[in-house]
Amino acid sequence: MITGYIKKIASITQRGDAREESYYSSLAGLLEQYAELKKGKKVAITILPKKTEAGNPDFRIWDGRHSQVGYIEAKPPGTNLDDVEQTEQLTRYRATFPNLILTDFYEFRLYRRGQRINQVLLARHFIPSRLRHVPPWRTY
C-alpha cells in the first residue's frame, strides 16, 4: 500500500509540472486503503471542502457515518514543515481542529488539540526530484 503510494507521488514529482493539488487523489486513495485495511471501514474524504470557521483546509475526513474525524493541510513536497508550523494559518487550524494532519505528502505530522503528538517520514522528498528515482519507503 505505501510502496504504491510512494511510486505515485514520485511519478507526479518526476514529471516536473505538478502543483500541490496534483497529489491530492494519491493521498485520498492511501487514506481510503488504510482505513479499509486497518479498521475494515470506509471513510469519506472531501478534497477542498467548503470554508470552515478557521479557513480552508485541503481535506476533511469523515467516518462514513456523517461524523467529522479530522482535517488535513497539505503543502507541496519538500516544503519545510517546521516553518509551516509557525504560520498564522497552521496556528489557527491547530487551535480550531481537534485532529489535524500536516503533510508534504512524504512527511506526516499529527496534531491533537493543538499539540503535535506524532510524525512519520515515509520517504525523502528530494530523491524523485533530484535523483529521478523512486525513493524506498521506510519510517524515519
DSSP file (Angstrom, degrees, kcal/mol; ACC not computed):
  #  RESIDUE AA STRUCTURE BP1 BP2  ACC     N-H-->O    O-->H-N    N-H-->O    O-->H-N    TCO  KAPPA ALPHA  PHI   PSI    X-CA   Y-CA   Z-CA
    1    1 A M     >        0   0    0      0, 0.0     4,-1.9     0, 0.0     5,-0.1   0.000 360.0 360.0 360.0 -51.0    0.0    0.0    0.0
    2    2 A I  H  >  +     0   0    0      2,-0.2     4,-2.8     1,-0.2     5,-0.2   0.879 360.0  55.9 -72.0 -36.0    2.7    2.5    1.0
    3    3 A T  H  > S+     0   0    0      1,-0.2     4,-2.2     2,-0.2    -1,-0.2   0.929 108.8  47.6 -59.7 -44.3    5.0    1.4   -1.8
    4    4 A G  H  > S+     0   0    0      2,-0.2     4,-2.1     1,-0.2    -1,-0.2   0.901 111.8  50.4 -62.7 -41.4    2.3    2.1   -4.3
    5    5 A Y  H  X S+     0   0    0     -4,-1.9     4,-2.6     2,-0.2    -2,-0.2   0.938 110.5  48.5 -62.0 -48.0    1.6    5.5   -2.8
    6    6 A I  H  X S+     0   0    0     -4,-2.8     4,-2.9     1,-0.2     5,-0.2   0.890 110.1  52.6 -61.7 -39.7    5.3    6.5   -2.9
    7    7 A K  H  X S+     0   0    0     -4,-2.2     4,-2.3    -5,-0.2    -1,-0.2   0.915 110.7  47.4 -62.1 -42.2    5.5    5.4   -6.5
    8    8 A K  H  X S+     0   0    0     -4,-2.1     4,-2.2     2,-0.2    -2,-0.2   0.939 114.1  46.3 -63.6 -46.8    2.5    7.5   -7.5
    9    9 A I  H  X S+     0   0    0     -4,-2.6     4,-2.4     1,-0.2    -2,-0.2   0.918 113.5  49.0 -62.6 -43.9    3.9   10.6   -5.6
   10   10 A A  H  X S+     0   0    0     -4,-2.9     4,-2.8     1,-0.2    -1,-0.2   0.896 109.6  52.5 -63.4 -40.2    7.3   10.1   -7.1
   11   11 A S  H  X S+     0   0    0     -4,-2.3     4,-1.2    -5,-0.2    -1,-0.2   0.913 110.2  47.6 -62.3 -43.2    5.9    9.8  -10.6
   12   12 A I  H  X S+     0   0    0     -4,-2.2     4,-0.6     1,-0.2     5,-0.4   0.920 113.7  48.6 -62.7 -43.7    4.0   13.0  -10.2
   13   13 A T  H >< S+     0   0    0     -4,-2.4     3,-1.2     1,-0.2    -2,-0.2   0.907 106.5  56.4 -62.8 -43.1    7.1   14.7   -8.9
   14   14 A Q  H 3< S+     0   0    0     -4,-2.8    -1,-0.2     1,-0.3    -2,-0.2   0.759  93.8  66.8 -66.0 -25.4    9.3   13.5  -11.7
   15   15 A R  H 3< S-     0   0    0     -4,-1.2    -1,-0.3    -3,-0.4    -2,-0.2   0.821  94.2-147.2 -65.1 -28.4    7.0   15.0  -14.4
   16   16 A G  S << S+     0   0    0     -3,-1.2    -3,-0.1    -4,-0.6    -2,-0.1   0.474  75.7  83.6  81.6   1.6    8.1   18.4  -13.0
   17   17 A D        +     0   0    0     -5,-0.4     2,-0.2     2,-0.1    -4,-0.1   0.205  60.0 127.7-121.3  17.0    4.9   20.2  -13.7
   18   18 A A        -     0   0    0     -6,-0.4     2,-0.2    -5,-0.2     3,-0.0  -0.473  40.4-157.8 -83.6 144.2    2.8   19.3  -10.6
   19   19 A R    >   -     0   0    0     -2,-0.2     3,-1.6     1,-0.0     4,-0.4  -0.639  42.0 -94.7-102.3 170.1    1.1   21.7   -8.3
   20   20 A E  G >  S+     0   0    0      1,-0.3     3,-1.7    -2,-0.2     4,-0.3   0.901 125.6  57.2 -50.7 -45.2    0.1   20.8   -4.8
   21   21 A E  G >  S+     0   0    0      1,-0.3     3,-1.0     2,-0.2     4,-0.4   0.702  89.4  75.0 -64.3 -19.6   -3.4   19.7   -5.9
   22   22 A S  G <  S+     0   0    0     -3,-1.6    -1,-0.3     1,-0.2     4,-0.2   0.743  97.0  48.5 -63.3 -22.9   -1.8   17.2   -8.3
   23   23 A Y  G <> S+     0   0    0     -3,-1.7     4,-1.8    -4,-0.4     3,-0.4   0.556  85.2  92.4 -93.0 -11.0   -1.0   14.9   -5.3
   24   24 A Y  H <> S+     0   0    0     -3,-1.0     4,-2.6    -4,-0.3     5,-0.2   0.879  82.5  50.8 -58.1 -45.5   -4.5   15.1   -3.7
   25   25 A S  H  > S+     0   0    0     -4,-0.4     4,-2.2     1,-0.2    -1,-0.2   0.861 108.6  53.2 -65.6 -33.2   -6.0   12.0   -5.3
   26   26 A S  H  > S+     0   0    0     -3,-0.4     4,-2.0    -4,-0.2    -1,-0.2   0.922 111.4  45.7 -65.6 -42.9   -3.0    9.8   -4.4
   27   27 A L  H  X S+     0   0    0     -4,-1.8     4,-2.4     2,-0.2    -2,-0.2   0.914 111.7  51.6 -66.5 -42.6   -3.2   10.9   -0.7
   28   28 A A  H  X S+     0   0    0     -4,-2.6     4,-2.3     1,-0.2    -2,-0.2   0.913 109.5  50.9 -60.2 -42.1   -7.0   10.3   -0.7
   29   29 A G  H  X S+     0   0    0     -4,-2.2     4,-2.4    -5,-0.2    -1,-0.2   0.904 109.4  50.3 -61.5 -42.5   -6.5    6.8   -2.1
   30   30 A L  H  X S+     0   0    0     -4,-2.0     4,-2.7     2,-0.2    -2,-0.2   0.926 110.8  49.1 -61.5 -45.3   -3.9    6.0    0.5
   31   31 A L  H  X S+     0   0    0     -4,-2.4     4,-2.4     1,-0.2    -2,-0.2   0.902 111.7  48.6 -62.9 -41.9   -6.2    7.1    3.3
   32   32 A E  H  X S+     0   0    0     -4,-2.3     4,-2.0     2,-0.2    -1,-0.2   0.921 113.0  47.6 -64.6 -43.9   -9.1    5.1    2.0
   33   33 A Q  H  X S+     0   0    0     -4,-2.4     4,-2.5     1,-0.2    -2,-0.2   0.920 112.4  49.8 -62.0 -44.2   -7.0    2.0    1.6
   34   34 A Y  H  X S+     0   0    0     -4,-2.7     4,-3.1     1,-0.2     5,-0.5   0.924 110.0  49.5 -62.8 -45.8   -5.6    2.4    5.1
   35   35 A A  H  X>S+     0   0    0     -4,-2.4     4,-2.0     1,-0.2     6,-1.4   0.909 113.8  45.9 -61.3 -42.4   -9.0    2.8    6.7
   36   36 A E  H  X5S+     0   0    0     -4,-2.0     4,-0.7     4,-0.2    -1,-0.2   0.898 116.8  44.6 -68.8 -39.3  -10.4   -0.2    5.0
   37   37 A L  H  <5S+     0   0    0     -4,-2.5    -2,-0.2    -5,-0.2    -1,-0.2   0.934 124.1  31.3 -69.8 -47.9   -7.3   -2.4    5.8
   38   38 A K  H  <5S+     0   0    0     -4,-3.1    -3,-0.2    -5,-0.2    -2,-0.2   0.862 136.4  21.1 -83.0 -37.9   -6.9   -1.4    9.4
   39   39 A K  H  <5S-     0   0    0     -4,-2.0    -3,-0.2    -5,-0.5    -2,-0.1   0.563  90.8-128.2-109.1 -11.7  -10.4   -0.7   10.5
   40   40 A G  S  <<S+     0   0    0     -4,-0.7     2,-0.3    -5,-0.7    -4,-0.2   0.761  73.7 115.0  66.4  23.6  -12.4   -2.6    8.0
   41   41 A K        -     0   0    0     -6,-1.4     2,-0.4    -9,-0.1    -1,-0.3  -0.791  66.4-121.9-122.8 162.8  -14.4    0.6    7.4
   42   42 A K        -     0   0    0     -2,-0.3     2,-0.3    21,-0.2   -10,-0.1  -0.826  24.5-160.6 -98.9 144.1  -14.9    3.0    4.7
   43   43 A V        -     0   0    0     -2,-0.4     2,-0.5   -11,-0.1    20,-0.2  -0.871  12.6-133.7-117.1 157.9  -14.1    6.7    5.2
   44   44 A A  E     -A   62   0A   0     18,-1.6    18,-3.3    -2,-0.3     2,-0.5  -0.949  19.3-164.2-111.4 133.3  -15.3    9.6    3.2
   45   45 A I  E     -A   61   0A   0     -2,-0.5     2,-0.7    16,-0.2    16,-0.2  -0.971   7.1-159.7-122.1 124.3  -12.8   12.2    2.1
   46   46 A T  E     -A   60   0A   0     14,-2.9    14,-2.0    -2,-0.5     2,-0.5  -0.913  11.9-152.7-102.7 115.7  -13.8   15.7    0.9
   47   47 A I  E    S-A   59   0A   0     -2,-0.7    12,-0.2     1,-0.3    11,-0.1  -0.763  79.4  -0.4 -87.9 131.0  -11.0   17.2   -1.1
   48   48 A L  S    S-     0   0    0     10,-3.8    -1,-0.3    -2,-0.5    11,-0.2   0.966  90.4-163.7  53.3  61.2  -11.0   21.0   -0.9
   49   49 A P        -     0   0    0      0, 0.0     3,-0.1     0, 0.0    -1,-0.1  -0.175  28.4 -81.0 -68.4 166.4  -14.1   21.3    1.4
   50   50 A K        -     0   0    0      1,-0.2     5,-0.1     6,-0.0    -2,-0.0  -0.218  66.6 -70.0 -66.2 163.0  -16.0   24.5    1.8
   51   51 A K        -     0   0    0      5,-0.1     5,-0.2    -3,-0.1     2,-0.2  -0.151  48.5-159.5 -58.6 141.3  -14.7   27.1    4.2
   52   52 A T  B >   -F   55   0B   0      3,-3.2     3,-0.7    -3,-0.1    -1,-0.1  -0.531  40.9 -90.1-107.7 179.5  -14.8   26.5    7.9
   53   53 A E  T 3  S+     0   0    0      1,-0.2     3,-0.1    -2,-0.2    -2,-0.1   0.730 129.5  43.3 -63.7 -20.9  -14.7   29.0   10.8
   54   54 A A  T 3  S-     0   0    0      1,-0.3     2,-0.3    39,-0.0    -1,-0.2   0.520 122.6 -93.2-102.2  -7.8  -10.8   28.6   10.7
   55   55 A G  B <   -F   52   0B   0     -3,-0.7    -3,-3.2    37,-0.1    -1,-0.3  -0.962  59.2 -39.4 133.2-152.9  -10.3   28.7    7.0
   56   56 A N        -     0   0    0     -2,-0.3    -5,-0.1    -5,-0.2    -6,-0.0  -0.762  48.9-171.3-121.8  83.8  -10.0   26.2    4.1
   57   57 A P        -     0   0    0      0, 0.0    16,-0.2     0, 0.0     3,-0.1  -0.351  31.4-120.1 -67.3 160.3   -8.0   23.1    5.0
   58   58 A D  S    S+     0   0    0     14,-0.8   -10,-3.8   -10,-0.2     2,-0.3   0.799  88.6  25.2 -75.9 -30.3   -7.3   20.8    2.0
   59   59 A F  E     -AB  47  72A   0     13,-1.9    13,-1.9   -12,-0.2     2,-0.4  -0.984  56.1-162.3-136.3 145.0   -9.1   17.7    3.2
   60   60 A R  E     -AB  46  71A   0    -14,-2.0   -14,-2.9    -2,-0.3     2,-0.5  -1.000  18.0-151.1-122.5 130.7  -11.9   16.8    5.6
   61   61 A I  E     -AB  45  70A   0      9,-3.0     8,-3.5    -2,-0.4     9,-1.3  -0.876  10.6-168.8-107.6 131.1  -12.1   13.2    6.7
   62   62 A W  E     -AB  44  68A   0    -18,-3.3   -18,-1.6    -2,-0.5     6,-0.2  -0.846  26.5-131.6-115.3 151.7  -15.5   11.7    7.7
   63   63 A D        -     0   0    0      4,-2.4   -21,-0.2    -2,-0.3     5,-0.1   0.382  51.9-103.4 -84.1   5.3  -16.0    8.3    9.4
   64   64 A G  S    S+     0   0    0      3,-0.2   -21,-0.1   -20,-0.1     4,-0.1   0.306 112.8  78.9  90.5 -10.0  -18.6    7.2    6.9
   65   65 A R  S    S-     0   0    0      2,-0.2     3,-0.1   -21,-0.1   -22,-0.0  -0.014 118.4 -92.1-118.3  26.8  -21.4    7.9    9.4
   66   66 A H  S    S+     0   0    0      1,-0.2     2,-0.5   -22,-0.0    -4,-0.0   0.692  89.1 124.4  72.3  21.2  -21.5   11.7    8.8
   67   67 A S        -     0   0    0      0, 0.0    -4,-2.4     0, 0.0     2,-0.3  -0.942  62.2-123.5-111.0 133.3  -19.1   12.5   11.7
   68   68 A Q  E     -B   62   0A   0     -2,-0.5    -6,-0.3    -6,-0.2     3,-0.1  -0.558  25.1-178.2 -73.8 134.1  -16.0   14.5   11.0
   69   69 A V  E     -     0   0A   0     -8,-3.5     2,-0.3     1,-0.4    -7,-0.2   0.792  55.2 -57.9 -99.0 -39.3  -12.9   12.7   12.1
   70   70 A G  E     -B   61   0A   0     -9,-1.3    -9,-3.0    28,-0.1    -1,-0.4  -0.987  45.5 -97.9 176.9-174.2  -10.3   15.4   11.2
   71   71 A Y  E     -Bc  60 100A   0     28,-2.0    30,-2.1    -2,-0.3     2,-0.4  -0.896  17.8-149.9-130.4 156.3   -8.7   17.7    8.7
   72   72 A I  E     -Bc  59 101A   0    -13,-1.9   -13,-1.9    -2,-0.3   -14,-0.8  -0.998   1.7-163.2-129.7 132.1   -5.5   17.6    6.6
   73   73 A E  E     - c   0 102A   0     28,-2.9    30,-2.2    -2,-0.4     2,-0.3  -0.972  18.3-163.9-111.4 120.2   -3.5   20.6    5.5
   74   74 A A  E     - c   0 103A   0     -2,-0.5    30,-0.2    28,-0.2   -54,-0.1  -0.792   9.7-172.3-108.0 146.9   -1.1   19.7    2.6
   75   75 A K        -     0   0    0     28,-2.4     3,-0.1    -2,-0.3     4,-0.1  -0.911  41.0 -80.4-129.2 158.3    1.8   21.5    1.3
   76   76 A P    >   -     0   0    0      0, 0.0     3,-2.0     0, 0.0    29,-0.1  -0.218  63.0 -83.0 -58.4 148.6    3.9   20.8   -1.8
   77   77 A P  T 3  S+     0   0    0      0, 0.0    28,-0.1     0, 0.0     3,-0.1  -0.230 117.5  26.9 -52.4 136.9    6.6   18.1   -1.5
   78   78 A G  T 3  S+     0   0    0      1,-0.3     2,-0.1    26,-0.2    27,-0.1   0.366  82.4 144.9  90.6  -4.9    9.7   19.4    0.0
   79   79 A T    <   -     0   0    0     -3,-2.0     2,-1.0    25,-0.1    -1,-0.3  -0.437  60.0-113.1 -64.7 137.9    8.1   22.2    2.0
   80   80 A N     >  -     0   0    0      1,-0.2     4,-1.6    -2,-0.1     3,-0.5  -0.637  29.5-167.6 -74.6 104.1    9.8   22.9    5.3
   81   81 A L  H  > S+     0   0    0     -2,-1.0     4,-2.1     1,-0.2    -1,-0.2   0.743  83.0  65.0 -69.9 -23.0    7.0   21.8    7.7
   82   82 A D  H  > S+     0   0    0      2,-0.2     4,-0.6     1,-0.2    -1,-0.2   0.916 105.5  45.1 -62.2 -41.3    8.9   23.3   10.7
   83   83 A D  H >4 S+     0   0    0     -3,-0.5     3,-1.0     1,-0.2     4,-0.3   0.905 110.6  53.5 -67.0 -41.5    8.3   26.7    9.0
   84   84 A V  H >< S+     0   0    0     -4,-1.6     3,-1.7     1,-0.3     6,-0.4   0.869  99.2  63.3 -62.9 -36.8    4.7   25.9    8.2
   85   85 A E  H 3< S+     0   0    0     -4,-2.1    -1,-0.3     1,-0.3    -2,-0.2   0.798 102.3  51.5 -57.6 -27.8    4.0   25.1   11.9
   86   86 A Q  T << S+     0   0    0     -3,-1.0    -1,-0.3    -4,-0.6    -2,-0.2   0.497  87.8 108.6 -89.5  -4.3    4.8   28.7   12.8
   87   87 A T  S <> S-     0   0    0     -3,-1.7     4,-2.1    -4,-0.3     5,-0.2  -0.299  77.9-120.7 -74.9 158.7    2.5   30.3   10.3
   88   88 A E  H  > S+     0   0    0      1,-0.2     4,-2.3     2,-0.2     5,-0.2   0.878 111.8  57.5 -62.3 -38.5   -0.7   32.0   11.3
   89   89 A Q  H  > S+     0   0    0      1,-0.2     4,-2.4     2,-0.2    -1,-0.2   0.949 110.3  40.4 -59.4 -51.4   -2.7   29.6    9.1
   90   90 A L  H  > S+     0   0    0     -6,-0.4     4,-2.9     1,-0.2     5,-0.2   0.867 112.4  55.8 -71.5 -33.4   -1.5   26.5   10.9
   91   91 A T  H  X S+     0   0    0     -4,-2.1     4,-1.6     2,-0.2    -1,-0.2   0.921 110.7  46.2 -59.7 -43.1   -1.7   28.1   14.3
   92   92 A R  H  X S+     0   0    0     -4,-2.3     4,-1.4     2,-0.2    -2,-0.2   0.915 113.3  48.8 -65.3 -44.4   -5.4   28.9   13.6
   93   93 A Y  H  X S+     0   0    0     -4,-2.4     4,-3.1     1,-0.2     3,-0.3   0.916 110.5  50.6 -62.7 -43.4   -6.0   25.3   12.3
   94   94 A R  H  < S+     0   0    0     -4,-2.9    -1,-0.2     1,-0.2    -2,-0.2   0.847 111.3  48.9 -64.6 -33.4   -4.4   23.8   15.4
   95   95 A A  H  < S+     0   0    0     -4,-1.6    -1,-0.2    -5,-0.2    -2,-0.2   0.767 121.0  35.2 -75.3 -25.2   -6.5   25.9   17.7
   96   96 A T  H  < S+     0   0    0     -4,-1.4    -2,-0.2    -3,-0.3    -3,-0.2   0.861 107.7  60.7 -98.2 -43.1   -9.7   25.0   15.9
   97   97 A F     <  -     0   0    0     -4,-3.1    17,-0.5    -5,-0.2    -1,-0.1  -0.789  60.8-156.9 -98.4 121.8   -9.5   21.4   14.7
   98   98 A P  S    S+     0   0    0      0, 0.0    15,-2.1     0, 0.0     2,-0.5   0.798  88.7  37.4 -67.2 -27.6   -9.0   18.7   17.4
   99   99 A N  E    S+ D   0 112A   0     13,-0.2   -28,-2.0    14,-0.1     2,-0.4  -0.973  76.3 160.2-127.2 117.1   -7.5   16.3   14.9
  100  100 A L  E     -cD  71 111A   0     11,-2.2    11,-3.2    -2,-0.5     2,-0.4  -0.998  22.6-161.2-139.5 137.9   -5.2   17.7   12.2
  101  101 A I  E     -cD  72 110A   0    -30,-2.1   -28,-2.9    -2,-0.4     2,-0.5  -0.980   5.3-162.2-117.0 133.6   -2.5   16.3    9.9
  102  102 A L  E     +cD  73 109A   0      7,-2.4     7,-2.6    -2,-0.4     2,-0.3  -0.957  23.9 167.9-109.0 131.6    0.1   18.5    8.2
  103  103 A T  E     -cD  74 108A   0    -30,-2.2   -28,-2.4    -2,-0.5     5,-0.2  -0.985  46.4-163.8-145.2 153.5    1.8   16.9    5.3
  104  104 A D        -     0   0    0      3,-1.5   -26,-0.2    -2,-0.3     4,-0.1   0.012  69.1-100.9-113.9  21.2    4.1   17.5    2.3
  105  105 A F  S    S+     0   0    0      2,-0.5     3,-0.1     1,-0.1   -96,-0.1   0.132 121.1  53.0  79.0 -15.7    2.9   14.1    1.0
  106  106 A Y  S    S+     0   0    0      1,-0.3    16,-3.0    16,-0.1    17,-0.5   0.685 110.0  43.9-109.2 -37.0    6.2   12.4    2.3
  107  107 A E  E     - E   0 121A   0     14,-0.2    -3,-1.5    15,-0.1    -2,-0.5  -0.891  68.5-164.4-111.4 141.8    6.1   13.6    5.9
  108  108 A F  E     -DE 103 120A   0     12,-2.9    12,-2.4    -2,-0.4     2,-0.5  -0.992   3.8-169.7-129.0 131.4    3.0   13.5    8.1
  109  109 A R  E     -DE 102 119A   0     -7,-2.6    -7,-2.4    -2,-0.4     2,-0.5  -0.986  10.4-153.4-122.5 126.1    2.6   15.3   11.4
  110  110 A L  E     -DE 101 118A   0      8,-2.7     7,-2.7    -2,-0.5     8,-1.3  -0.854   9.4-168.8-103.3 130.5   -0.4   14.6   13.6
  111  111 A Y  E     -DE 100 116A   0    -11,-3.2   -11,-2.2    -2,-0.5     2,-0.5  -0.959   5.0-168.9-118.6 134.6   -1.8   17.2   16.0
  112  112 A R  E >  S-DE  99 115A   0      3,-2.6     3,-2.2    -2,-0.4   -13,-0.2  -0.992  78.3 -15.7-122.3 126.4   -4.4   16.5   18.7
  113  113 A R  T 3  S-     0   0    0    -15,-2.1    -1,-0.1    -2,-0.5   -14,-0.1   0.871 131.5 -50.5  47.2  42.8   -5.9   19.5   20.4
  114  114 A G  T 3  S+     0   0    0    -17,-0.5     2,-0.4     1,-0.2    -1,-0.3   0.250 116.4 106.8  88.5 -12.2   -3.2   21.7   19.1
  115  115 A Q  E <  S-E  112   0A   0     -3,-2.2    -3,-2.6   -21,-0.1     2,-0.4  -0.842  72.1-121.2-106.0 135.6   -0.2   19.6   20.1
  116  116 A R  E     +E  111   0A   0     -2,-0.4    -5,-0.3    -5,-0.2     3,-0.1  -0.597  35.9 169.6 -70.4 124.2    2.0   17.6   17.8
  117  117 A I  E     +     0   0A   0     -7,-2.7     2,-0.3    -2,-0.4    -1,-0.2   0.597  59.3   3.8-111.8 -16.7    1.7   14.0   19.1
  118  118 A N  E     -E  110   0A   0     -8,-1.3    -8,-2.7     2,-0.0    -1,-0.3  -0.990  53.0-173.7-162.5 157.9    3.4   12.1   16.3
  119  119 A Q  E     -E  109   0A   0     -2,-0.3     2,-0.3   -10,-0.2   -10,-0.2  -0.981   3.3-170.8-154.0 151.3    5.2   12.4   13.0
  120  120 A V  E     -E  108   0A   0    -12,-2.4   -12,-2.9    -2,-0.3     2,-0.6  -0.998  13.2-153.3-144.6 140.5    6.4   10.0   10.3
  121  121 A L  E     -E  107   0A   0     -2,-0.3    19,-1.4   -14,-0.2   -14,-0.2  -0.965  10.1-175.4-113.4 114.0    8.6   10.4    7.3
  122  122 A L        -     0   0    0    -16,-3.0    16,-2.3    -2,-0.6     2,-0.3   0.850  66.4 -15.9 -79.6 -35.6    7.8    7.8    4.6
  123  123 A A  S    S-     0   0    0    -17,-0.5     2,-0.5    14,-0.2    -1,-0.3  -0.974  76.3 -87.2-161.6 164.2   10.5    8.7    2.1
  124  124 A R    >   -     0   0    0     12,-0.3     3,-1.1    -2,-0.3    -3,-0.0  -0.718  31.1-148.2 -84.2 124.5   12.9   11.5    1.3
  125  125 A H  T 3> S+     0   0    0     -2,-0.5     4,-0.8     1,-0.2    -1,-0.1   0.738  90.1  62.6 -66.4 -25.2   11.2   14.1   -1.0
  126  126 A F  H 3>>S+     0   0    0      1,-0.2     4,-2.8     2,-0.2     5,-1.0   0.677  84.2  77.6 -78.7 -15.6   14.4   15.0   -2.9
  127  127 A I  I <>>S+     0   0    0     -3,-1.1     6,-1.3     1,-0.2     4,-1.0   0.942  99.0  39.0 -63.3 -48.9   15.0   11.6   -4.3
  128  128 A P  I  45S+     0   0    0      0, 0.0     4,-0.3     0, 0.0    -1,-0.2   0.891 122.7  41.9 -68.7 -35.4   12.4   11.8   -7.1
  129  129 A S  I  <5S+     0   0    0     -4,-0.8    -2,-0.2     2,-0.1    -3,-0.1   0.914 130.4  21.3 -79.7 -41.5   13.1   15.4   -8.0
  130  130 A R  I  <5S+     0   0    0     -4,-2.8    -3,-0.2    -5,-0.1    -1,-0.1   0.871 134.6  33.2 -94.0 -42.3   16.9   15.5   -7.8
  131  131 A L  I  <<S-     0   0    0     -5,-1.0    -4,-0.1    -4,-1.0    -2,-0.1   0.559  93.7-135.8 -93.7  -8.9   17.9   11.9   -8.3
  132  132 A R      < +     0   0    0     -5,-0.6     2,-0.3    -6,-0.3    -3,-0.1   0.885  64.9 117.5  56.4  43.0   15.0   11.0  -10.6
  133  133 A H  S    S-     0   0    0     -6,-1.3    -1,-0.2  -123,-0.0    -2,-0.2  -0.971  74.5-105.6-138.2 149.5   14.4    7.7   -8.7
  134  134 A V        -     0   0    0     -2,-0.3  -127,-0.1    -3,-0.1  -128,-0.0  -0.668  44.1-126.4 -75.5 123.2   11.5    6.3   -6.7
  135  135 A P        -     0   0    0      0, 0.0     2,-0.2     0, 0.0  -125,-0.1  -0.412  17.4-116.0 -71.7 144.4   12.5    6.5   -3.1
  136  136 A P        -     0   0    0      0, 0.0     2,-0.4     0, 0.0   -12,-0.3  -0.541  34.8-126.9 -71.4 146.8   12.4    3.4   -0.9
  137  137 A W        +     0   0    0     -2,-0.2     2,-0.3   -14,-0.1   -14,-0.2  -0.760  45.7 134.0 -99.7 145.7    9.9    3.8    1.8
  138  138 A R        -     0   0    0    -16,-2.3     2,-0.5    -2,-0.4   -17,-0.0  -0.876  57.8 -94.6-171.6 157.0   10.5    3.3    5.5
  139  139 A T              0   0    0     -2,-0.3   -17,-0.2     1,-0.1   -19,-0.0  -0.684 360.0 360.0 -83.6 131.2    9.7    5.3    8.5
  140  140 A Y              0   0    0    -19,-1.4    -1,-0.1    -2,-0.5   -18,-0.1   0.383 360.0 360.0-101.5 360.0   12.5    7.6    9.6
